Amino acid sequence: MKVAIVHYWLVTMRGGEKVVEELCRLFPDADVYTNVYNPDKISDTIKSHKIYTTKINGWPMARKMYQKYMPFMPNALMELDLTGYDLIISSESGPAKGVCPAPGAFHLCYCHTPMRYLWDMYHEYFRKSNPLVKFFMKMMIPGLRQWDVMSSNLVDHFVANSSFVAARIKRYYNRDAEVIFPPCDIKRYESVVRAPEDFYLFFGQLVGYKRADLAIEACIKSGRKIVVIGDGKSKEAKKYAKSGLVTFTGRVSDKKICEYFAKAKALLFPGIEDFGIIPVEANSAGCPVLAYRKGGACDSILEGKTGLFFDEQTAESLIACMEEFEKRESEFTDRSVYTAHVQKFSKEEFDKKILQAVGERKRI
C-alpha cells in the first residue's frame, strides 16, 4: 500500500507526535503531511520520511503562531493532493482529518481528542481570551464547528486513544470509534526498583486543567510532602514553596523521572486528560497512581491493584483518597500486577491493533 500520514502540525514532540513517530516506524515508506513543520523539534524517525506541508508553513512566524492560523487550516488541508494513496492515517486533535482521500482510499483517523476549543472547552478558552480574540472566536467558531462535523464524513474508521475520547467522538460526530491506546515505552521503566519514601509526586506542567494546584493544596492541608516535576509559574511556585512541604524540580531528565517513580509513595493525577501517558509510565515503574475518576485515567489505572480513584475534584476528596491508600499501601506492592496490566499500552500492542484495524477494514 501507498500510505500517507497526516498530522495537524509538527512543531514539538508531545503525545500526538509520539503516535506519529510510531506510525512512521510501522509504515517506513509512508509520506507525512502537516500544516507547519519545524525540523529542529522533531525526532529523527519522523524526519527520515518525506514531509510535505500546506501553504501555511510559509506564512509569517508560522512555527510560533501556528495555532492562530487554525481557521485557515481546513482550506489548506483540502488543497492537499492525496491521489494515489491507498491508506490515509490522520492523527487528529486539530484539523487533520479534513483531507480529501481518493475514492478508493481507506481513511483511518486516530483521534487524540475532538478539538477542545471548538466543543467542550470552548467557554473556558473564551473566558480567558482578550476582547479581540473573543471577537474572532464569535465570528469563526460556528463555521469551524460545521466543518469539523462535516469532515468527519471523510473518515472511514475512527480510532480513539481512550474510552473517554470515543464517547466524545460519538457525541460530536455521531460516529462509533474503536479504542486503541497510544504507545508507551514501558520497557524504559521495567528496571526501576521501588524504594518508597515519604512524599507524593505530581508530574506535569503547572497549567490549569492538569490541576497541580489541587494536588499541592491537598498535600499542604494534610501535612504531606509533594514533589512537583514540570514547568510552572514562578510566583505560584514561590507561594507554595513557603509551606516547606512542596519541592519544585522544573524539568528533569528521563533518568531522574525514573528515580522519582522509584521513591514516591504514589503519583497524584488530579486533572482530566484525554488519555494521559504519565499514569501508564508510573505504573510501568511499579508506582501506584491516585487519580480523579474521569477521563483517560479510567482506562489506564486498575482500581485497587495499580491505584485508586477519588470522585470529586476537591482537596478533601483527594485527601480521603490518600488516607485510604496509606491504610492499604501494602496491597500495591506486587510488581507482577503492574507489569501484566501495562502490557496493553505497549508499542507492540499498538502496532498489532493498528494493523488489525487497517487489515479488517480494507477487506470489507
C-alpha positions as CSV (number, residue, x, y, z in Angstrom):
1,M,0.0,0.0,0.0
2,K,1.0,3.6,-0.6
3,V,0.5,5.3,2.8
4,A,0.0,8.9,3.9
5,I,0.2,10.1,7.5
6,V,-1.5,13.4,8.2
7,H,-0.8,15.3,11.4
8,Y,-2.1,18.8,12.3
9,W,1.4,20.4,12.9
10,L,4.9,19.1,13.7
11,V,6.5,21.7,15.9
12,T,7.2,19.7,19.1
13,M,7.4,16.1,20.3
14,R,4.4,15.6,22.6
15,G,1.8,12.8,22.9
16,G,0.4,13.2,19.4
17,E,3.8,13.4,17.8
18,K,4.8,10.2,19.7
19,V,1.9,8.4,18.0
20,V,3.0,9.8,14.6
21,E,6.6,8.6,15.4
22,E,5.3,5.0,16.0
23,L,3.2,5.1,12.8
24,C,6.3,6.1,10.9
25,R,8.1,3.1,12.3
26,L,5.1,0.9,11.4
27,F,4.9,2.3,7.9
28,P,8.5,3.1,7.0
29,D,7.7,4.1,3.4
30,A,4.8,6.4,4.3
31,D,4.8,10.1,3.4
32,V,3.9,12.6,6.1
33,Y,1.7,15.7,5.6
34,T,1.3,18.6,8.0
35,N,0.4,22.3,8.2
36,V,3.5,23.5,9.9
37,Y,6.9,21.8,10.2
38,N,9.8,22.6,12.4
39,P,12.6,20.0,11.8
40,D,14.6,21.2,14.8
41,K,11.9,20.0,17.2
42,I,11.0,16.7,15.5
43,S,12.5,13.2,16.0
44,D,14.9,11.6,13.5
45,T,12.3,8.8,12.9
46,I,9.8,11.3,11.6
47,K,12.4,13.3,9.7
48,S,13.5,10.2,7.9
49,H,10.2,10.3,5.9
50,K,9.2,12.6,3.1
51,I,7.4,15.5,4.8
52,Y,5.0,17.8,2.8
53,T,3.4,20.9,4.2
54,T,0.5,23.1,3.4
55,K,0.8,26.7,2.3
56,I,0.5,27.8,5.9
57,N,4.1,26.6,6.6
58,G,5.3,29.6,4.6
59,W,3.2,32.2,6.3
60,P,4.9,34.7,8.7
61,M,6.0,33.3,12.0
62,A,4.1,30.1,11.3
63,R,6.3,28.0,13.6
64,K,5.3,30.1,16.6
65,M,1.9,31.4,15.6
66,Y,0.6,28.1,14.1
67,Q,-2.5,28.0,16.4
68,K,-3.5,31.5,15.4
69,Y,-3.7,30.2,11.8
70,M,-6.1,27.4,12.7
71,P,-9.2,28.9,11.0
72,F,-7.3,28.8,7.7
73,M,-6.2,25.1,8.0
74,P,-9.3,23.4,6.8
75,N,-9.0,25.0,3.4
76,A,-5.3,24.4,3.3
77,L,-5.8,20.7,4.1
78,M,-8.4,20.3,1.4
79,E,-5.9,21.6,-1.2
80,L,-3.6,18.7,-0.5
81,D,-3.4,16.2,-3.4
82,L,-3.5,12.7,-1.9
83,T,-4.3,11.0,-5.2
84,G,-2.6,7.6,-5.4
85,Y,-2.6,6.8,-1.7
86,D,-4.2,3.6,-0.7
87,L,-4.2,4.3,3.0
88,I,-4.5,7.6,4.8
89,I,-4.0,7.8,8.6
90,S,-4.9,11.2,10.1
91,S,-3.6,11.9,13.6
92,E,-6.3,14.2,14.9
93,S,-6.7,16.7,17.7
94,G,-6.6,19.7,15.4
95,P,-7.6,19.9,11.8
96,A,-6.1,16.8,10.2
97,K,-9.0,14.5,9.3
98,G,-10.3,17.1,6.8
99,V,-8.1,15.9,3.9
100,C,-9.9,14.6,0.8
101,P,-9.0,11.0,0.2
102,A,-9.3,9.4,-3.3
103,P,-12.5,7.4,-3.9
104,G,-10.7,4.1,-3.4
105,A,-8.6,5.0,-0.5
106,F,-9.2,4.0,3.1
107,H,-9.1,6.8,5.7
108,L,-8.4,5.8,9.3
109,C,-8.5,8.7,11.8
110,Y,-6.5,8.2,15.1
111,C,-8.3,10.8,17.2
112,H,-6.5,12.0,20.3
113,T,-9.5,14.3,21.0
114,P,-12.1,16.3,19.1
115,M,-10.9,19.9,19.1
116,R,-11.5,21.0,22.6
117,Y,-11.6,24.7,21.8
118,L,-14.5,24.1,19.4
119,W,-16.5,21.9,21.7
120,D,-16.4,21.1,25.5
121,M,-13.8,23.6,26.5
122,Y,-14.9,26.4,24.2
123,H,-16.3,28.6,27.1
124,E,-13.2,28.2,29.1
125,Y,-11.0,29.3,26.2
126,F,-13.4,32.1,25.5
127,R,-13.3,33.4,29.1
128,K,-9.5,33.5,29.2
129,S,-9.2,35.3,25.8
130,N,-8.7,39.0,25.2
131,P,-11.5,41.1,23.6
132,L,-10.0,40.9,20.1
133,V,-9.7,37.1,20.2
134,K,-13.2,36.8,21.6
135,F,-14.5,38.8,18.6
136,F,-12.9,36.5,16.1
137,M,-14.0,33.4,18.1
138,K,-17.6,34.5,17.9
139,M,-17.2,35.0,14.1
140,M,-15.3,31.8,13.3
141,I,-16.2,29.1,15.7
142,P,-19.7,28.3,14.3
143,G,-18.2,27.8,10.8
144,L,-15.4,25.7,12.2
145,R,-17.8,23.5,14.1
146,Q,-19.8,22.9,10.9
147,W,-16.6,22.0,9.0
148,D,-15.4,19.7,11.9
149,V,-18.6,17.7,11.8
150,M,-18.8,17.6,8.0
151,S,-15.2,16.5,7.7
152,S,-15.9,13.5,9.9
153,N,-17.7,12.0,7.0
154,L,-14.4,11.8,5.1
155,V,-13.2,9.2,7.7
156,D,-13.9,5.5,7.0
157,H,-12.9,4.3,10.5
158,F,-12.4,6.3,13.8
159,V,-9.9,5.1,16.4
160,A,-9.9,6.8,19.8
161,N,-7.0,6.8,22.3
162,S,-9.4,6.2,25.2
163,S,-12.9,5.3,26.1
164,F,-13.4,8.9,27.2
165,V,-12.4,10.2,23.7
166,A,-14.6,7.5,22.0
167,A,-17.6,8.9,23.9
168,R,-16.8,12.4,22.7
169,I,-16.5,11.3,19.1
170,K,-19.9,9.7,19.4
171,R,-21.3,12.9,21.0
172,Y,-19.9,15.4,18.4
173,Y,-19.7,13.4,15.2
174,N,-22.3,10.6,15.9
175,R,-19.6,8.0,14.9
176,D,-18.5,4.9,16.7
177,A,-14.8,4.6,17.4
178,E,-12.5,1.7,18.2
179,V,-10.3,2.3,21.2
180,I,-6.5,1.7,20.7
181,F,-4.3,3.0,23.4
182,P,-1.3,5.1,22.4
183,P,2.1,3.5,22.5
184,C,4.0,3.8,25.7
185,D,7.7,2.9,26.1
186,I,7.0,0.7,29.1
187,K,10.4,-1.1,28.7
188,R,12.1,2.1,29.8
189,Y,10.6,1.7,33.3
190,E,10.9,-2.1,33.8
191,S,14.2,-1.8,35.6
192,V,13.0,0.7,38.2
193,V,13.4,-0.7,41.7
194,R,10.8,0.7,44.1
195,A,12.0,2.1,47.4
196,P,9.2,4.4,48.5
197,E,9.9,7.4,50.7
198,D,7.6,9.8,52.5
199,F,6.4,12.0,49.6
200,Y,3.8,12.1,46.8
201,L,4.6,13.0,43.2
202,F,3.0,15.3,40.6
203,F,4.4,15.2,37.1
204,G,3.2,17.7,34.5
205,Q,3.0,21.4,33.6
206,L,1.5,23.9,36.1
207,V,-1.3,24.7,33.8
208,G,-5.0,24.9,34.8
209,Y,-6.6,21.7,33.5
210,K,-3.8,19.5,34.9
211,R,-4.8,20.7,38.4
212,A,-1.3,20.7,40.0
213,D,-2.8,23.3,42.4
214,L,-5.3,20.7,43.7
215,A,-2.5,18.1,44.3
216,I,-0.4,20.7,46.1
217,E,-3.4,22.1,48.2
218,A,-4.3,18.6,49.3
219,C,-0.8,17.9,50.5
220,I,-0.3,21.2,52.3
221,K,-3.7,20.9,54.0
222,S,-2.9,17.4,55.2
223,G,0.7,18.0,56.1
224,R,2.1,15.7,53.4
225,K,5.2,16.3,51.3
226,I,4.9,16.5,47.5
227,V,7.5,16.8,44.7
228,V,6.3,18.7,41.5
229,I,8.1,17.8,38.3
230,G,7.5,20.2,35.4
231,D,7.4,23.8,34.4
232,G,5.3,26.3,36.2
233,K,4.7,30.0,37.0
234,S,7.4,31.2,39.4
235,K,5.1,33.3,41.5
236,E,2.9,30.2,42.2
237,A,5.9,28.1,42.9
238,K,7.2,30.6,45.5
239,K,3.8,30.8,47.1
240,Y,3.5,27.1,47.6
241,A,7.2,26.6,48.5
242,K,6.7,28.7,51.7
243,S,4.9,25.7,53.3
244,G,8.1,23.7,53.4
245,L,6.2,20.7,52.1
246,V,6.5,21.3,48.3
247,T,9.6,20.8,46.2
248,F,9.6,22.1,42.6
249,T,12.2,20.5,40.3
250,G,11.3,22.1,37.0
251,R,12.1,19.8,34.0
252,V,14.2,16.8,34.8
253,S,15.9,14.0,32.8
254,D,14.4,10.7,32.0
255,K,16.8,9.1,34.5
256,K,15.6,11.4,37.2
257,I,12.0,10.7,36.4
258,C,12.7,7.0,36.9
259,E,14.3,7.9,40.3
260,Y,11.2,9.8,41.4
261,F,8.9,7.0,40.3
262,A,11.0,4.7,42.4
263,K,10.9,6.8,45.6
264,A,7.4,8.4,45.5
265,K,4.6,6.9,47.7
266,A,2.3,7.4,44.7
267,L,1.7,9.7,41.7
268,L,-1.2,12.2,42.1
269,F,-3.2,12.7,38.9
270,P,-6.0,15.2,39.7
271,G,-6.7,16.6,36.2
272,I,-8.9,15.3,33.3
273,E,-6.8,14.1,30.4
274,D,-8.0,12.6,27.1
275,F,-5.7,9.7,27.8
276,G,-2.7,10.7,29.9
277,I,0.5,8.8,29.4
278,I,2.1,9.6,32.7
279,P,0.0,7.3,34.8
280,V,0.9,4.4,32.5
281,E,4.6,5.3,32.9
282,A,4.2,5.4,36.7
283,N,2.5,2.1,36.7
284,S,5.2,0.7,34.4
285,A,7.7,1.6,37.1
286,G,5.5,-0.1,39.8
287,C,4.4,3.3,41.2
288,P,0.7,3.5,42.3
289,V,-1.5,6.3,40.9
290,L,-4.2,8.2,42.8
291,A,-6.4,9.8,40.1
292,Y,-9.6,11.8,39.6
293,R,-12.2,9.4,38.3
294,K,-12.8,10.9,34.9
295,G,-11.0,11.0,31.5
296,G,-8.4,8.6,30.2
297,A,-7.3,7.6,33.7
298,C,-10.3,5.3,33.9
299,D,-8.7,3.2,31.2
300,S,-5.1,3.4,32.4
301,I,-5.5,2.6,36.1
302,L,-6.6,-0.8,37.5
303,E,-8.6,0.3,40.6
304,G,-7.5,-1.4,43.8
305,K,-4.5,-3.0,42.0
306,T,-2.4,-0.2,40.4
307,G,-4.1,2.8,42.0
308,L,-7.2,4.3,43.5
309,F,-9.7,7.0,42.3
310,F,-11.3,10.0,44.1
311,D,-14.7,11.2,42.9
312,E,-14.7,15.0,43.4
313,Q,-12.1,17.5,42.2
314,T,-11.6,18.9,45.7
315,A,-8.7,18.8,48.1
316,E,-10.9,17.0,50.6
317,S,-11.7,14.2,48.2
318,L,-8.1,13.7,47.3
319,I,-7.0,13.7,51.0
320,A,-9.5,11.0,51.7
321,C,-8.1,9.0,48.8
322,M,-4.5,9.4,50.1
323,E,-5.7,8.3,53.6
324,E,-7.3,5.2,52.1
325,F,-4.2,4.5,50.1
326,E,-2.0,4.7,53.2
327,K,-4.2,2.3,55.0
328,R,-3.9,-0.2,52.1
329,E,-0.4,0.6,50.9
330,S,0.8,-3.0,51.3
331,E,-1.8,-4.0,48.7
332,F,0.0,-2.1,46.0
333,T,3.4,-3.7,46.1
334,D,3.1,-6.7,43.8
335,R,5.2,-5.7,40.8
336,S,3.9,-8.5,38.6
337,V,0.4,-6.9,38.7
338,Y,1.7,-3.7,37.3
339,T,3.8,-5.5,34.7
340,A,0.8,-7.5,33.5
341,H,-1.5,-4.5,33.5
342,V,0.7,-2.2,31.4
343,Q,1.2,-4.6,28.5
344,K,-1.9,-3.3,26.8
345,F,-0.2,0.1,26.5
346,S,3.0,-1.2,24.8
347,K,4.2,-0.2,21.4
348,E,3.9,-3.8,20.3
349,E,0.2,-3.9,21.2
350,F,-0.4,-0.5,19.5
351,D,1.3,-1.8,16.3
352,K,-0.7,-5.0,16.3
353,K,-4.1,-3.3,16.8
354,I,-3.4,-0.6,14.2
355,L,-2.5,-3.3,11.6
356,Q,-5.6,-5.3,12.5
357,A,-7.8,-2.2,12.2
358,V,-6.3,-1.4,8.7
359,G,-6.5,-5.0,7.6
360,E,-10.0,-5.7,8.7
361,R,-11.5,-2.6,7.2
362,K,-9.6,-3.0,3.9
363,R,-11.2,-6.4,3.4
364,I,-14.7,-5.0,3.9
